[in-house]
């Protein structure tokens, strides 16, 4: 009778290990699907907004585009390029949101503006 009990206990231990492995794989698969789902989608566009307090054309150029120093709200100055068709250099006093891509040495390549 002792042999029979040992054989039965060994079988249930194997079943236990198999169940633990299955549970672990199910949890890992669920976490993987969740994390991948969070990574999908478009990243938010880069924007900066404020009231234009100063506009100055600089002496430099980037890829044949004029660089403008734009100050927003007396706080920060931005070196902006307006190369995309339809984007225009703003006037002082305009309240705008600028959509941009960073290029070169920290230049803001503006591709869209939106009035606030």
C-alpha positions in Angstrom: 0.0 0.0 0.0 2.9 2.4 0.7 4.0 2.1 -2.9 0.6 3.0 -4.2 0.5 6.2 -2.1 4.0 7.3 -3.2 3.0 6.9 -6.8 -0.2 8.9 -6.3 1.6 11.7 -4.5 4.2 12.0 -7.3 1.5 12.3 -9.9 -0.3 15.1 -8.0 3.0 17.0 -7.6 3.6 16.9 -11.4 0.0 18.1 -12.0 0.7 20.9 -9.5 3.8 22.0 -11.3 2.0 21.9 -14.7 -0.8 24.0 -13.2 1.6 26.6 -11.8 3.4 26.9 -15.2 0.1 27.3 -17.0 -1.0 30.0 -14.6 2.3 31.8 -14.9 2.1 31.8 -18.7 -1.5 33.1 -18.6 -0.5 36.0 -16.4 2.6 36.8 -18.5 0.5 36.7 -21.7 -2.1 39.0 -20.1 0.5 41.5 -19.0 2.2 41.4 -22.4 -1.1 42.1 -24.2 -1.9 45.0 -21.8 1.5 46.6 -22.1 1.5 46.4 -25.9 -2.0 47.9 -26.0 -0.8 50.8 -24.1 2.1 51.4 -26.5 0.0 51.5 -29.6 -1.5 54.7 -30.9 -0.2 58.1 -32.0 2.1 60.0 -29.7 0.8 63.4 -28.8 2.1 66.2 -31.0 4.7 68.6 -29.7 3.1 71.9 -28.9 3.9 75.2 -27.3 1.5 78.0 -26.8 1.3 81.6 -25.5 1.0 85.2 -26.5 3.7 86.4 -28.8 5.5 89.3 -27.2 8.5 89.6 -29.6 9.4 88.4 -33.1 12.9 88.9 -34.4 14.5 87.5 -37.6 17.9 86.1 -36.8 21.0 86.2 -39.0 21.2 82.5 -39.2 19.6 79.9 -41.5 18.8 76.3 -41.3 18.5 74.3 -44.5 17.7 77.5 -46.5 15.0 78.6 -44.0 15.1 81.8 -42.0 15.2 81.3 -38.2 13.0 83.5 -36.1 13.4 84.2 -32.4 9.9 84.1 -30.9 9.3 85.1 -27.3 6.0 83.9 -25.7 4.7 85.7 -22.7 8.0 87.3 -21.6 9.2 83.9 -20.5 10.9 81.8 -23.1 12.4 82.5 -26.5 12.1 79.9 -29.2 14.1 79.6 -32.3 11.4 78.7 -34.9 11.4 77.8 -38.6 8.3 78.4 -40.7 9.1 76.2 -43.7 5.8 74.4 -44.2 3.4 75.8 -46.7 0.6 77.7 -45.0 2.6 78.6 -41.9 3.4 82.3 -41.5 5.5 84.2 -39.1 3.2 85.5 -36.3 2.7 89.1 -35.3 3.3 90.4 -31.8 0.2 90.1 -29.6 -1.1 86.9 -31.3 -2.2 84.2 -29.0 -1.2 81.0 -30.7 -0.5 77.3 -30.3 2.5 76.1 -32.4 2.7 72.5 -33.5 6.4 71.6 -34.2 9.1 69.0 -34.7 12.5 69.5 -33.2 15.3 69.7 -35.8 19.0 70.5 -35.8 20.3 72.1 -32.6 17.0 72.6 -30.9 15.1 74.5 -33.6 11.3 74.4 -33.6 10.2 73.5 -37.1 6.6 74.8 -37.0 4.2 72.9 -39.3 0.9 74.3 -38.0 -0.4 77.2 -35.9 -3.7 77.5 -34.1 -5.3 80.6 -32.7 -6.2 80.5 -29.0 
